[in-house]
Amino acid sequence: MTSKDKTIKRLKHAKSANFQDIHALLLTLGFKWRCSGSHYTYTKAHHVIVIVKRSGKPVKRVYLEMLNDLLRRLEEEAEAAKAEAANKDKEREDKQ
């Protein structure tokens, strides 16, 4: 299990989290970010999430829930892409 996978697993079940952990995870997942004051906006394709950084305090629960929803959608998309690739491979084999 990679450190990315461990971080995802830990954040999925967290009641609180450090902003730096979330920031590092989103960058690892390929998100681009911009900052306006304490609001950090992360974008990747059509996915957008805003996390508010509170100095010296953990990220609020509502942002963790939004992160969990985002991670779930990313997993679903990855599974769908994998299934589509498998179907294409099977079609190629059938044609031969």
Secondary structure as UniProt FT lines:
FT   HELIX           3..12
FT   HELIX           19..28
FT   TURN            29..30
FT   STRAND          32..36
FT   TURN            37..38
FT   STRAND          39..44
FT   TURN            45..46
FT   STRAND          47..52
FT   TURN            55..56
FT   HELIX           61..95
//
